[in-house]
Amino acid sequence: MTTRSAIVLTEGYADWECGLLMATARHALGAETLVLTPGGHDVTSLGDVCVRASGKAEDAEPDDLDALGLCGATIWESGDAPDLSAPVRRFVAAGLGSSGLVDYLDMYGNEHRAAAG
C-alpha cells in the first residue's frame, strides 16, 4: 500500500523547505505526495517557483491521506495567513502525522502541540 501524504503550500512558500521533504518521501519512501493550497489556488514560492495545486488544504481529510505537512512561508507572519487549524485538528484527532515547518510553527505551534496532548 502506497503512503499518501500532502504538503500545504501558501503564496510565498519557502521552496527550500519542502523540496527535500517531497523528494525524499517520493524517492526514498515510495510515498505519493500531493500539494494542497488554501482555496486550491496555484502558488508561487519565494524563489519564484510556480506550483499547481492538487486540491484545497481546507478539505484535507485523514481518510484520504496518511500525513499532512504545512510548509513555512512569509504569509504566516502576515494578517493574510489562512486558518488551517480545522484540517490540522482532524489529523491530530485521527492520530495521524501532522507537522508544520518554521513560520507555521511560530504562529500556530503552541496551539497545535497542546491539541496533540
N, C-alpha and C positions, 0 to 999 in steps of 0.2 A: 504494500500500500504506500503510495506516494504521500509524503508530508506536504501539506499546503499551508503556506504562510502568506501574510500580507504585510507590506510596509506602507505606512501612510506618509505621503509626501505633500507638503504645502508649498505655496508660492514662496520662492526664495529658500528652498530646502538646501541643506548642506550636502552637496553631492559627494564629498569625500567621506562622509559618514556612512552612507547607505551602500555605496558601490561595493566595498569589500564584503559587507554583510550579505548582500544579494548574490554576489558571485560565489562566495563560499557555500551558501545554502544550496545553490543550484549544482555546482560542480563537485563539491566535496561530499555533500549530504544527499544529493539527488532530490532535493525539495523543489516544489513548484512555488515560485514567489510571485504574487500579484502586487500591482501598485494600485493603491486606493488613494483618493484625494477628497478633500471637502467638496461636496457637490458633484463629484465625478468629473471635474474640470481638469484639462491638461494643465501642467505646471512647468515653471522654469526655475532652474537652480540658481544659486549664487554665481556659479561658473557659466551660466547661460546655456545649460543643457536642458532641452525641452523633453518632457516625458508625457506620454499618453496614458491616461488613467484606465484601469480595468474596471473601475466601479467607484461607488461612493463610500467614503470612510464611515459615514454615519450608519450605513447599512451592514457593516461587518458583523457577522454572526458566528459564534463558536461552533454551531452545527456545520458550518461550511469551511472553517479554517482551523488549523491546529495552533497557530500563534499569530499575534498581532504586534507589530512594532511601529513606533512613531519616530520619525526622523527629526533631528534638530533643524531649526530654520529661524530666520530673523523674525518671522511672523509671531513666534511665541512670546517675543518681547514687546509686541505692539498691542494696541487696543483692538486689532482686527483678528486676533487669534480665534480660531474656531473652537467651539465647545465640543470636544470629542470624549467627554467623560462617560457618556452612555455606552458606547461600544467598549471602552476600556473596562468599565464595570461589568459588562456582560462576560468578558473573557476572564476577569478575576473571579467572578461568581462561579464560572464553569470550571475553575481550576486549571485553565489553560495559560500558556505563556503570553505575557503582555509586557512590553518594555518600551521605554522612551529613551531617546538619545539627547543628551546635553540640554539645549534650551527648553525642550518639552519638560524634562525633569525639573529644571529650575522653576518652571511655572506651576506644574501640577504634581511634582514628585511626592511631596509630603501627603497630599490628599489621597493619592493612589496607593502609596505604601500603607497608609492607615486602613484603606478599604481592603487591602490584601490580608490584613491581620498581622 
